Amino acid sequence: MVGLISYLISFLGILFWMFRIVVVFCASMEMEFPFEPMNIHLEMVVLFISVPCFALILKRNLLGAFAYFITFTAYFGNDLYHGLTTGGGSIPGMLIDALGVILPLISLIDIAINRNRYGTSEDKKTVWFYGNKKFDREFDERADRNNYRT
Protein backbone atom coordinates (compact mmCIF):
# COMPACT_ATOMS: atom_id res chain seq x y z
CA MET A 1 0.00 0.00 0.00
CA VAL A 2 1.24 3.47 -0.82
CA GLY A 3 2.30 5.25 2.34
CA LEU A 4 1.38 8.64 3.66
CA ILE A 5 4.87 9.99 2.98
CA SER A 6 4.55 9.12 -0.72
CA TYR A 7 1.24 10.97 -0.92
CA LEU A 8 2.70 13.99 0.88
CA ILE A 9 5.70 14.13 -1.46
CA SER A 10 3.40 14.05 -4.50
CA PHE A 11 1.10 16.64 -2.93
CA LEU A 12 4.02 18.99 -2.20
CA GLY A 13 5.22 18.62 -5.77
CA ILE A 14 1.77 19.54 -7.07
CA LEU A 15 1.58 22.52 -4.70
CA PHE A 16 4.98 23.72 -5.91
CA TRP A 17 3.76 23.31 -9.49
CA MET A 18 0.67 25.46 -8.68
CA PHE A 19 2.93 28.07 -7.09
CA ARG A 20 5.01 28.23 -10.26
CA ILE A 21 1.81 28.66 -12.30
CA VAL A 22 0.98 31.70 -10.17
CA VAL A 23 4.51 33.06 -10.69
CA VAL A 24 4.26 32.65 -14.47
CA PHE A 25 0.76 34.15 -14.55
CA CYS A 26 1.84 37.21 -12.56
CA ALA A 27 4.90 37.68 -14.75
CA SER A 28 2.91 37.37 -17.97
CA MET A 29 0.30 39.89 -16.74
CA GLU A 30 3.10 42.18 -15.50
CA MET A 31 1.74 42.12 -11.97
CA GLU A 32 4.00 42.67 -8.99
CA PHE A 33 4.97 39.41 -7.27
CA PRO A 34 7.95 38.68 -5.02
CA PHE A 35 9.25 35.96 -7.32
CA GLU A 36 10.16 36.22 -10.99
CA PRO A 37 10.61 33.35 -13.43
CA MET A 38 14.09 32.99 -14.91
CA ASN A 39 12.75 32.46 -18.42
CA ILE A 40 8.99 32.69 -18.79
CA HIS A 41 8.77 30.69 -22.02
CA LEU A 42 11.00 27.89 -20.77
CA GLU A 43 9.12 27.78 -17.49
CA MET A 44 5.84 27.32 -19.36
CA VAL A 45 7.38 24.36 -21.17
CA VAL A 46 8.57 22.93 -17.84
CA LEU A 47 5.09 23.33 -16.36
CA PHE A 48 3.47 21.53 -19.30
CA ILE A 49 6.02 18.72 -19.19
CA SER A 50 5.39 18.20 -15.49
CA VAL A 51 1.66 17.42 -15.96
CA PRO A 52 2.18 13.94 -17.48
CA CYS A 53 5.07 13.41 -15.08
CA PHE A 54 2.71 13.90 -12.12
CA ALA A 55 0.25 11.41 -13.61
CA LEU A 56 3.06 8.86 -13.94
CA ILE A 57 4.35 9.61 -10.45
CA LEU A 58 0.92 8.98 -8.95
CA LYS A 59 0.91 5.64 -10.80
CA ARG A 60 4.35 4.93 -9.23
CA ASN A 61 6.16 4.89 -12.59
CA LEU A 62 9.93 5.36 -12.34
CA LEU A 63 10.17 6.89 -15.83
CA GLY A 64 7.80 9.72 -14.85
CA ALA A 65 9.76 10.46 -11.69
CA PHE A 66 13.03 10.46 -13.65
CA ALA A 67 11.64 12.84 -16.30
CA TYR A 68 10.29 15.10 -13.53
CA PHE A 69 13.70 15.11 -11.83
CA ILE A 70 15.67 15.81 -15.02
CA THR A 71 13.32 18.58 -16.16
CA PHE A 72 13.21 20.46 -12.88
CA THR A 73 16.91 19.97 -12.14
CA ALA A 74 17.86 21.29 -15.57
CA TYR A 75 15.68 24.36 -15.07
CA PHE A 76 16.17 25.20 -11.38
CA GLY A 77 19.58 23.61 -10.85
CA ASN A 78 21.38 25.91 -13.25
CA ASP A 79 20.21 29.06 -11.44
CA LEU A 80 20.87 27.47 -8.05
CA TYR A 81 24.42 26.54 -9.06
CA HIS A 82 25.20 30.03 -10.34
CA GLY A 83 23.66 31.60 -7.25
CA LEU A 84 25.74 29.44 -4.93
CA THR A 85 29.04 29.81 -6.79
CA THR A 86 28.89 33.54 -7.48
CA GLY A 87 26.91 34.52 -4.39
CA GLY A 88 24.79 36.89 -6.49
CA GLY A 89 21.41 35.21 -6.06
CA SER A 90 18.76 36.36 -3.64
CA ILE A 91 18.03 34.13 -0.66
CA PRO A 92 14.29 33.60 -1.39
CA GLY A 93 15.03 32.89 -5.04
CA MET A 94 17.71 30.38 -4.11
CA LEU A 95 15.35 28.69 -1.63
CA ILE A 96 12.73 28.28 -4.36
CA ASP A 97 15.41 26.91 -6.69
CA ALA A 98 16.57 24.48 -4.00
CA LEU A 99 12.97 23.37 -3.46
CA GLY A 100 12.62 22.90 -7.20
CA VAL A 101 15.59 20.51 -7.14
CA ILE A 102 14.94 18.74 -3.81
CA LEU A 103 11.25 17.83 -4.37
CA PRO A 104 11.86 15.90 -7.61
CA LEU A 105 14.90 14.22 -6.06
CA ILE A 106 12.87 13.03 -3.06
CA SER A 107 10.09 11.86 -5.36
CA LEU A 108 12.57 9.92 -7.51
CA ILE A 109 14.18 8.30 -4.48
CA ASP A 110 10.79 7.38 -3.00
CA ILE A 111 9.62 5.69 -6.19
CA ALA A 112 12.99 4.02 -6.84
CA ILE A 113 13.09 2.48 -3.37
CA ASN A 114 9.41 1.52 -3.19
CA ARG A 115 8.63 0.99 -6.86
CA ASN A 116 6.48 -2.12 -6.33
CA ARG A 117 4.37 -0.62 -3.56
CA TYR A 118 0.89 -0.08 -4.97
CA GLY A 119 -2.51 0.33 -3.41
CA THR A 120 -4.40 -2.86 -2.64
CA SER A 121 -7.95 -3.75 -3.57
CA GLU A 122 -8.49 -5.84 -0.43
CA ASP A 123 -10.78 -4.48 2.20
CA LYS A 124 -8.99 -4.79 5.54
CA LYS A 125 -12.31 -4.89 7.42
CA THR A 126 -13.50 -8.13 5.83
CA VAL A 127 -10.30 -9.95 4.84
CA TRP A 128 -10.11 -11.60 8.28
CA PHE A 129 -13.54 -13.15 7.77
CA TYR A 130 -13.40 -14.23 4.14
CA GLY A 131 -9.71 -15.07 4.06
CA ASN A 132 -9.86 -17.48 7.00
CA LYS A 133 -10.01 -21.05 5.69
CA LYS A 134 -10.00 -22.52 9.19
CA PHE A 135 -13.31 -20.83 9.98
CA ASP A 136 -14.76 -22.08 6.70
CA ARG A 137 -13.87 -25.70 7.57
CA GLU A 138 -15.28 -25.42 11.09
CA PHE A 139 -18.46 -23.91 9.76
CA ASP A 140 -18.84 -26.75 7.24
CA GLU A 141 -18.35 -29.41 9.93
CA ARG A 142 -20.84 -27.73 12.25
CA ALA A 143 -23.38 -27.45 9.45
CA ASP A 144 -23.05 -31.17 8.78
CA ARG A 145 -23.63 -32.13 12.43
CA ASN A 146 -26.57 -29.82 13.02
CA ASN A 147 -29.03 -31.41 10.69
CA TYR A 148 -32.46 -30.53 12.05
CA ARG A 149 -34.51 -32.46 9.55
CA THR A 150 -36.62 -35.14 11.22
DAKADA-V486370 format. One line per field, one symbol per residue. ss: DSSP state (a for helix, b for strand, c for the rest). A space follows every 10 residues. Layout:
ss=???
This chain:
ss=cccaaaaaaa aaaaaaaaaa aaaaaaaacc ccccccccca aaaaaaaaaa aaaaaaaacc caaaaaaaaa aaaaaaaaaa aaaaaacccc aaaaaaaaaa aaaaaaaaaa aaaccccccc ccccccaaaa ccaaaaaaaa aaaaaccccc
